[in-house]
């Protein structure tokens, strides 16, 4: 079964986080002179985390299996990790520990019919259900209309990470903040990889993006991680023009790994009016397709 090299992931993540912190930022004396390392030395991290130098060196070489939560918390504080980075560190440590039983292949996740009904009941806002790999598993009519500019990829499920990195010209036209979106996609995939390092489909996706996109290789090498959170997304739609959307990304507790994403805009704003126009256009397209099918039938 394909899997990530956890020791390499741990070594590169801890090394990259250590390299970005100066002694001044950590509140340590520098004693002048030229430093041969970028950022903190290993012994300085060990001092800040309250562990021996040998123990920290073993951790940075990829050995987190025996680290307690207290040690991991101290290490996160020493490296000034944010919430996403701390979670990622704990995921890597958890995955390093011996499994309590045989590793089982993860079942194929499907979207239940009742969840599809929920999507269809959301008629005034684009809504879709996806997983941590950016697979789009189900969409309502308005979401399909919103993402209609994306080139059709025959592979299913559709995947927005592929669109961002493998169709960069179209993606730059669509996403106003393309560079931020591209960074977020890579960082969230990295977070998912720490959570599920044995996910063969995720490993294959990262391999494909790394092979085909130099930009992805740079973003992936940064070791940055992000949480799936609410935020804002600005797009240019060819039918209704610019849209400034508020995004809510909600976990589905009954479906581990799946998230419901809903895009809205405050009433009375240009974006709300544009969404209403887009809904009308989508309904017209649906009606035309239905009439064509009836005629051909």
N, C-alpha and C positions, 0 to 999 in steps of 0.2 A: 504494500500500500504506500502511495506517495505521501511524504510528510516533509515538513520544514525541518531544517537543521537548527534545533532549538539552541544549541550551544553557540552557534554563530550568531543567531538572532540576539541572544543575551549579550554576547561580547560586543557586538556592534552598537546595540542600543545603549548600554551603559557607557561605552567608550565615547559615543557621540554626545551624551548628556554631560559627561565629565568635561569634555573639551570646550563646552560653551560657557563654563563658569570661571571667572577670574578669581584669584585669591581675594581681591578687593570686594567682589560681590559676595564672597563667602565669609567676609569678616576676618580674613587671615592675614598675617604680616607677609610681606613679599621679600624683605631683606635685600632688595636691589639686585642688580646683575641680570643677565639674560637667562630666561627660562627655556629649557630645551623642549618642553612639552606645551601644547596649546591647552589652556584651561588649567584645571587642577591636576596635581599629581595624584597617583593612587594612594600614597600615604596620607595625603591631605584629606581625601574622601574618607579613608578609614578613620582618621582622627575625628572628623565631623560626625561620622555615623556611630562612633563609639565601638568599633570592632578592631581586631588586629589587622595589620597590613597583610599578613599572609591570608587571612580569611577573606578580606576584600578582593585580593588578587585572584583567589579561587573563584569568587562570585563573578568577577568581570571576565574570567576565562570561560564562563558558561555554566558554572555549577551553582544553581539556586535551589536544588532539590531539598536541602536540609535547612534552608533559611526560614526562621520563624516569622510570623506576621510582625512581631516587634522589630526584628532586624530589618525587614523590608520597609517598615514605616520609617525607621531611622535612616535608611539608605535613601528613601524618597525625599526626606527632608534635607539630607546632605546635598543631594543633587538638585534640589529646588524643583522637583517635578510638579507639574500641574495635575489636575484631577485625571485627565485622560492618560497621561504618562504613568501616574501611579497605578491606575487600573491595569495598564498594559504590563507594568512590572509584576504585579500580582498574578496576572494571567500567565505570563512566562514562567513564573515560579510554580504555579499550580500544575502547569503542563509538564514541568520537569520532574515532578514526583512520580514514583512508580504507580501505574494504574492499579486500582483496588480489585479489578477483575479483567477478564478479556475485553479488549477494545472492540466495540461493535460498530459496524458500518452505520452511519447516520441514515435514517429513513428518508426517502424522497418526500419533501414537504409539498403538499398541495393546498390550495386555498379552498376552504369549505364553501359550499353553496350559500350558506347563510351569510358568510363574509362578503360574498359577491353581491348578495342582496343589500347589504349595508352600503357597499360602494355605489350601487345603482340608486339607492335612496338619497345619496348626497348629490343633488341635481344642480346646485348653484356653485359648486367648487370642484376643481380638479382634485381627484383622490385616487391613490393607487397603493397597492400592497407590494412590498419588496423584501428582500433579505439582505444580509450583510455583504453579499457579493455584488450588490447593485443589480441583481436580477429583478426585472419587472414581472411579477407573477399575475397580477390582475389590475385592471384600470376601469374607471367609470368612463362614460362617454365624453365628458369634458376633459378628462386627463388625456384621452386619446387625441382629442382635438388640439390640446395644448402642445403635445409632443409630436404632432403630425410633421413638423419640418425634419425630424430625424430621418436619415436615410434608412430605408427598409433593409434590415439584416435578416436573411432567411433563417438564421438560428433562433431557436426558442428555448428558454424565454429570452426576450429582449434584454439587453444589458446596457445601462447608461454609462458605465465605466468604459466600455468599448466605444460608445459614441464619442465620449469626451476625448479619448486618446487616439483612437484609430480613424476618426473623422474630424480632425482638428479644425479644418477650415469651416465646415458646417457648424461645428460646436462653437467656434468663436463668433460666428454670425448670430447664433441663437442665444448664447449666454453672454450677457453684458460684462459680467465679472469672470471671464473665462479663467484667468490665471488663478484666482481664488478657488473657483470650482475644481479646477484640476488638482490643486494642492489638497483640498478637502477630500476628494475622491481617493487619492493615493493614501492619505493619512488614515482614512476610515477603513480602507482595505488592509492596511498594516495592523490596525487595531483588531480587525476580524481575524487576521492570520495569527495573532497572539492568542486569541480566544479559541480558535479552532485550527490548530496547526496540522491536523490530519485530514482536513477537508480537501479531497482530491480535486474537486471542481474549482475551488479557490486557488489552489496551487497551479492548476492549469491556466486559469485566467491571469494570474500574476506573471506566469511564464510567457504567455502570449503577449501581454502588454509590454513586458520587458524586452521581448524580441523585436517588437514592431514599433516601439515608441521610445525615442531617445529622451523625450521630456519625462515620460513615466520613469525611466531608469534613474534620472536625476532626482525626481520627487521621492521615489522609493528609497534611494540611498540616503536621503536625509534622515531617515528613521523617525520622522514626525508621526504622531498619532492624534486622532480627533475622536470625540464622542459624537454619536448621532444626536443632534439637539435641534430645537426650534431655531428659526432664523429667518432670513430674507433671501429671496431669489429674484433677480432681475433678468428678464428675457426679452428678446425681440421676436415677435410673432409676425409672420408674413401676412396674416389676414387682419389682425386687429392692432398691430403695432406694439409699442413697449408695454410691458407688464411689470409692476413692482409688487411682488407677491410675498405675503407672510406665510411661512412654512411651519406647520406643526407635525413633528415626527413622533408617533405614539407607539410604544411597545404593545404587542398583543400577548397578554399573559398566557392565554390558552394555546398560543401557537409560538413556542419558543423560537427566537431567531427572526420572526417576521415583524414588520413595522407597517403601520398605516400612516401614510403621508397625505396631508390635506393642505391645499394652497388656497388662501383667502385674501381678501382686501377689505379695508373699512368701507362701509356704505357711503355712497356719494362721491367716492374718489374716481379719478379717470380709470384706474385699474378695475374697479368694480364695474364700471360701465362697459369697459372692454371685455370683461369676463362674461357679462350678459350678452354682448354681441357675439362672442365666441360660442356661447351655448346655443344661440339662435342659428349660427352658421353650422354648428355640429348637427343640430336637429335637421336642418335642411339637407345636409349630406347624407344623414341616415335615411331620411325619407326618399331621397333620390336613389340610394342603393336598394332600398326595399322595393321601390317601383320597378327598377331595372330587373331585379331578381324575379318579380312577379311577371314582367313582360317576357323575359327569357324562358320562364317556366311554362 
